[in-house]
Amino acid sequence: QVQLVESGGGLVQPGGSLRLSCAASGSIFSINVMGWYRQAPGKRRELVAIMTSSGITNYADSVKGRFTISRDNAKNTVYLQMNSLKPEDTAVYYCNLNNLKNYWGQGTQVTVSS
């Protein structure tokens, strides 16, 4: 079994920054993909950024140049540095681990508002 624990969400003004963290524990293969998805009210869950255990990344076009994903494989932890936040970034952000099976965190709210 795998557990994902997220932290770092909150309320921030437009143009501000937040850093999300997600720590995975349990039966985790060394080769995997970890990343972040988000879901705004009334919208589908969408990919934000993912990173393979070998360092390959993929970002949504809407966050390129503003968000940076990174990970610490030794700690099974993935991070999302979010800069220049916009109101349209407001959503619940979910951590994901693809490890032959798909696992999700409980979600953390990010609200960008003045």
Wavefront OBJ file of the C-alpha trace (Angstrom):
o trace
v 0.000 0.000 0.000
v 1.146 3.546 -0.766
v 0.275 6.730 1.086
v 0.787 10.280 -0.162
v 0.828 13.193 2.260
v 0.639 16.698 0.821
v 1.424 20.022 2.427
v 1.972 23.644 1.496
v -1.323 24.914 0.138
v -2.972 28.124 1.260
v -4.124 31.604 0.332
v -1.812 33.871 -1.651
v -2.175 37.131 -3.519
v -1.801 37.278 -7.301
v 1.857 37.347 -8.218
v 2.808 35.470 -5.076
v 4.460 32.106 -4.573
v 3.724 28.822 -2.847
v 5.587 25.556 -2.534
v 3.760 22.261 -2.351
v 5.319 19.077 -0.991
v 4.194 15.477 -1.227
v 5.830 12.620 0.633
v 5.146 9.055 -0.432
v 5.487 6.044 1.828
v 4.882 2.329 1.463
v 5.734 -0.078 -1.335
v 7.314 2.178 -3.939
v 9.286 0.976 -6.916
v 12.402 2.945 -7.757
v 11.106 3.594 -11.267
v 7.978 5.705 -11.092
v 6.341 8.969 -12.011
v 5.312 11.539 -9.419
v 3.534 14.756 -10.038
v 0.721 17.188 -9.480
v -2.756 17.561 -10.863
v -5.380 20.157 -10.003
v -9.132 20.469 -10.066
v -10.985 23.754 -10.006
v -14.701 23.944 -9.111
v -16.812 22.690 -11.987
v -13.818 21.566 -14.005
v -12.070 18.299 -14.713
v -8.892 17.305 -12.946
v -5.951 18.331 -15.101
v -2.238 17.682 -15.203
v -0.031 20.415 -13.793
v 3.414 18.835 -13.833
v 4.942 15.378 -13.599
v 8.463 14.100 -13.208
v 9.882 10.637 -13.740
v 12.349 9.087 -11.335
v 15.019 9.691 -13.994
v 14.253 13.409 -14.136
v 12.107 13.815 -17.225
v 9.439 16.474 -16.753
v 6.193 17.462 -18.407
v 4.261 20.651 -17.691
v 0.873 21.990 -18.628
v 1.235 24.894 -21.048
v -0.595 27.149 -18.607
v 2.125 26.801 -15.948
v 5.295 26.644 -18.040
v 7.798 29.251 -16.934
v 5.990 29.813 -13.626
v 5.937 26.406 -11.899
v 8.863 24.090 -11.264
v 8.601 20.457 -10.253
v 11.418 18.701 -8.445
v 11.850 15.554 -6.428
v 14.056 13.869 -3.894
v 14.124 10.187 -4.797
v 15.836 9.218 -1.554
v 12.900 10.701 0.368
v 10.211 9.719 -2.166
v 9.123 13.335 -2.096
v 7.992 15.595 -4.902
v 7.770 19.376 -4.772
v 5.992 22.007 -6.806
v 7.338 25.544 -6.666
v 4.643 27.884 -7.890
v 5.612 31.448 -8.765
v 3.720 34.346 -10.359
v 0.464 32.790 -9.245
v -2.738 33.856 -10.973
v -6.370 33.669 -9.828
v -6.927 30.964 -12.438
v -4.440 28.766 -10.581
v -6.981 28.464 -7.771
v -7.825 24.781 -7.341
v -7.371 21.739 -5.195
v -3.952 20.333 -6.010
v -3.492 16.576 -5.868
v -0.261 14.672 -5.633
v -0.016 11.583 -7.843
v 2.288 8.593 -7.868
v 2.225 6.219 -10.796
v 3.935 3.085 -9.573
v 2.346 0.383 -11.741
v -0.805 1.509 -9.954
v -2.086 5.039 -9.632
v -2.159 6.633 -6.190
v -3.555 10.009 -5.120
v -3.088 12.297 -2.184
v -5.965 13.854 -0.300
v -5.552 17.217 -2.018
v -4.486 20.626 -0.797
v -6.333 23.859 -1.524
v -4.520 26.669 -3.312
v -6.402 29.962 -3.484
v -5.022 32.945 -5.376
v -6.968 36.054 -4.525
v -6.476 39.649 -3.484
l 1 2 3 4 5 6 7 8 9 10 11 12 13 14 15 16 17 18 19 20 21 22 23 24 25 26 27 28 29 30 31 32 33 34 35 36 37 38 39 40 41 42 43 44 45 46 47 48 49 50 51 52 53 54 55 56 57 58 59 60 61 62 63 64 65 66 67 68 69 70 71 72 73 74 75 76 77 78 79 80 81 82 83 84 85 86 87 88 89 90 91 92 93 94 95 96 97 98 99 100 101 102 103 104 105 106 107 108 109 110 111 112 113 114
